[in-house]
Amino acid sequence: MPKATSITKEMIIASAFEIVRREGFSSLSARNISKEIGCSTQPIYWVYKNMDDLKQDVISKMIVYLKDIITNYKKTGKPFLDYGLGYIYTAHTEPTLFKAIYVDNILEHKITDIIPEKTMLEIMRQDTCTADISDDKLLDTAIKSWVCVHGLASLIACGMMIYDEDNIKCMLESFFS
């Protein structure tokens, strides 16, 4: 008798993540996950009581994954500019995940949920040219620039704009300098 394969929570999350990465969040279902793993839906419901719990775990993995790309993008030596460029780069490299979290807004986030004001200020204060600028002025600049960053990222993720890192960097430098 062949040994039974054990379907783990990690296998389920990894498979669900890959489905969302390829096809979008709306494709996430027990049936699609079971097909991806090569099992029935029963092991999925042994591990998860319901799909909402599974979706929360997948969303958590998505957020960690996307934030990792964004925060590790370091090209200019200007932390807030790099953060904006990283956000746009994420839209380019992971458009399906980006759209689910930041365009379709499956978490119903506000901009301050994505980058809390305190975090914005901390990132912006890492640049020596911000020393004489008030927190209020920095936050105003951050919000205005983030509208541009998010707009560019959304256009790229939706295929309406071609990703050109040098051109995008030039566009953003006026906000981030």
C-alpha positions in Angstrom: 0.0 0.0 0.0 1.5 3.4 -1.0 2.4 5.8 1.7 -0.2 8.6 2.2 1.0 12.1 1.2 0.7 14.6 4.0 -0.6 18.0 2.8 0.8 20.6 5.1 -0.4 24.2 5.8 2.8 25.4 4.2 2.1 23.5 1.0 -1.4 24.9 0.9 -0.3 28.5 1.4 2.5 28.1 -1.1 0.2 26.7 -3.7 -2.5 29.4 -3.0 0.2 32.1 -3.3 1.3 30.8 -6.7 -2.3 30.7 -7.9 -2.8 34.3 -6.9 0.5 35.3 -8.3 -0.4 33.8 -11.7 -4.1 34.4 -12.0 -5.2 36.9 -9.4 -6.9 36.8 -6.0 -10.3 36.0 -7.5 -8.9 32.6 -8.7 -8.2 31.5 -5.1 -10.5 28.5 -4.4 -10.1 25.2 -2.6 -10.7 23.5 -6.0 -7.9 25.4 -7.7 -5.5 24.8 -4.7 -6.3 21.1 -4.7 -5.6 20.9 -8.4 -2.3 22.8 -7.9 -1.2 20.4 -5.1 -2.6 17.3 -6.8 -5.1 16.3 -4.1 -8.8 16.5 -3.3 -10.2 19.5 -1.5 -10.5 17.5 1.7 -7.0 18.1 3.0 -7.4 21.8 2.6 -10.5 21.8 4.8 -8.7 19.6 7.3 -6.1 22.3 7.7 -8.4 25.3 7.3 -11.9 25.6 8.8 -12.9 27.9 6.0 -11.6 29.8 3.0 -11.5 33.1 4.8 -8.8 31.9 7.2 -6.8 30.6 4.2 -7.2 33.8 2.4 -5.9 35.8 5.4 -2.8 33.6 5.5 -2.2 34.1 1.7 -2.8 37.9 2.0 -0.2 38.0 4.9 2.3 36.1 2.7 1.6 38.5 -0.2 2.2 41.6 2.0 5.4 40.3 3.4 6.6 39.3 -0.1 5.8 42.7 -1.7 7.2 44.7 1.2 10.4 42.8 1.0 10.8 43.7 -2.6 10.0 47.3 -1.9 12.2 47.8 1.1 15.2 46.0 -0.5 15.2 48.1 -3.6 18.2 50.3 -3.2 19.6 52.1 -6.3 19.9 55.8 -5.6 21.1 56.2 -2.1 18.0 58.3 -1.3 15.8 56.2 0.9 12.4 57.7 0.1 13.2 57.8 -3.7 14.3 54.1 -3.5 11.1 53.3 -1.6 9.0 54.9 -4.4 11.1 53.2 -7.1 10.8 49.9 -5.3 7.0 50.3 -5.1 6.9 50.9 -8.9 9.4 48.0 -9.5 7.1 45.7 -7.6 4.2 46.7 -9.9 6.4 45.8 -12.8 7.8 42.5 -11.5 4.7 41.2 -9.6 1.7 43.0 -11.4 -0.9 40.5 -10.3 0.0 40.6 -6.6 0.5 44.4 -6.8 -3.0 44.8 -8.3 -4.6 42.6 -5.7 -3.2 44.5 -2.7 -2.7 48.1 -4.0 -5.2 48.5 -6.9 -8.1 46.2 -6.1 -7.4 47.1 -2.5 -8.6 43.8 -1.1 -7.7 44.9 2.4 -9.5 48.3 2.0 -6.3 50.1 3.0 -5.8 53.8 3.1 -2.4 55.3 2.1 -1.4 55.7 5.7 -2.0 51.9 6.2 0.5 51.1 3.4 3.1 53.6 4.7 2.3 55.0 8.1 3.2 58.6 8.6 5.8 57.8 11.2 7.5 55.3 8.7 7.3 57.9 5.9 9.1 60.5 8.2 11.7 57.9 9.3 12.5 57.0 5.7 12.6 60.7 4.6 14.7 61.7 7.5 17.4 59.3 6.4 18.3 61.8 3.7 20.5 64.6 4.9 18.8 67.2 2.7 15.6 66.9 4.9 17.3 68.2 8.1 15.8 71.7 7.9 12.3 70.7 6.7 9.4 70.4 9.1 7.5 67.2 9.6 4.4 68.8 8.2 6.2 69.8 5.0 7.7 66.4 4.7 4.4 64.6 5.1 2.8 67.0 2.6 5.6 66.2 0.1 5.3 62.5 0.8 1.6 62.4 0.1 1.8 64.4 -3.1 4.7 62.4 -4.4 3.0 59.1 -3.4 0.0 60.0 -5.6 2.5 60.1 -8.5 4.3 56.9 -7.5 1.0 55.0 -7.1 -0.3 56.3 -10.4 2.9 55.2 -12.2 2.9 51.9 -10.5 -0.8 51.3 -11.3 -0.3 52.2 -14.9 2.6 49.8 -15.2 0.8 46.9 -13.3 -2.1 47.3 -15.7 0.1 47.3 -18.8 -0.8 50.9 -19.7 2.8 52.1 -19.3 6.1 50.5 -20.1 8.5 50.2 -17.2 11.6 52.3 -17.9 13.5 52.7 -14.7 15.7 55.6 -15.8 12.7 57.6 -17.1 10.7 56.9 -14.0 13.6 57.9 -11.8 13.9 61.2 -13.6 10.2 61.8 -13.2 10.3 61.2 -9.4 13.6 63.0 -8.6 11.9 66.4 -8.4 9.7 65.1 -5.6 12.4 63.2 -3.8 15.3 65.5 -4.0 
